[in-house]
Amino acid sequence: MSYFVVIRERTPAWNEILQITGQEKFEEHSNFMNRLIEEGFLILGGPMEEGRRILMVVDAEDENQIRERISDDPWSIAGLLEIVSIWRWNIMIGSLEKKGI
């Protein structure tokens, strides 16, 4: 397995009036993300500075596995978020394990 950085972005279906917790299917999305963490697929994740983009660090075999797993996210199904980029991440300095992650 390898680490990848995945960037997802809000789509026009996102309700800009509502907070993140008020979005359609928030609870289902949250439960899905928690399962990915429990399975060891999702390592880190959360909205970036302006909140339009979400950064995720995942442990996956390849880009296809990432796209397949994320396609099951209720927010992917509802069209609220889409993947805009995926990069393999070679950690050369430091370690996620040393941080207790």
Helices and strands as residue ranges (DSSP letters): E 2-10, G 20-22, H 26-38, E 42-47, E 53-60, H 63-70, H 74-77, E 81-88, G 97-99
